Amino acid sequence: MDIKQGHSKMENIKYNKAEIQPYLISSKINTKLAKDIFKWKTRMANFKANFKKGQDEYLCPLDSLHEDSQENLLKCQVIQYYLPEIETSNINYYDIFSNNPLKNKITMEFLNKAYKIRENLLEIKNKEQND
């Protein structure tokens, strides 16, 4: 617990004792989704803000209006354009840090949808820049 306090990637993870987390043993969450939840809980998803070392620019590569962070994924105007249900979804990014496996699952499935759109758009953008 003391070591956890000193790591910024663990700052949003809240628990009182070290034990297996509910989402890791829930029958509602498959192995891939559990891995994705862990990756997002520990800020290891591919965003500039998660890997600042050697980076000069931290703006979103799609709309340049906010920091490129997983927390801001659903705030990106380009993602909102391609995923208009963001506005009516009631998805709260911070629910991935919940101890409720159902909240973890619903939130992560939605974030994965948005993240896939982001990755596809970035791939297209990179191809256009290299042509």
Residue pairs with C-beta under 8 A, 6 or more apart in sequence:
1 17
1 18
4 10
4 13
8 43
9 42
9 43
9 44
9 50
10 42
12 41
12 43
12 94
12 97
13 41
13 42
13 97
14 97
14 99
15 21
15 99
21 99
22 99
22 100
22 101
23 29
23 34
23 37
23 101
23 104
23 105
24 34
24 38
26 101
26 104
26 105
28 101
28 102
28 105
29 37
29 101
29 104
29 105
33 105
33 108
33 109
33 112
36 108
36 112
37 96
37 104
37 105
37 108
39 45
40 70
40 96
40 108
40 111
41 96
41 97
43 49
43 50
43 70
44 50
45 70
45 115
46 119
47 68
47 69
47 70
47 73
48 55
48 57
48 58
48 59
48 61
48 67
48 68
48 69
49 58
49 67
49 68
49 69
49 70
49 71
50 69
50 70
52 58
58 67
58 68
59 65
59 66
59 67
59 68
60 66
60 67
60 68
60 72
60 76
61 68
61 122
61 125
62 76
62 77
62 78
62 79
62 118
62 121
62 122
62 125
63 76
63 77
63 78
65 76
65 77
66 72
66 75
66 76
70 93
70 111
71 93
73 79
73 93
73 111
73 114
73 115
73 118
74 80
74 86
74 91
74 93
74 111
74 114
76 118
78 121
79 86
79 114
79 117
79 118
80 86
80 87
82 117
82 121
83 113
83 114
83 117
86 114
89 110
91 106
91 107
91 110
91 111
92 107
93 107
93 111
95 103
95 104
95 106
95 107
96 104
96 107
96 108
96 111
98 104
98 107
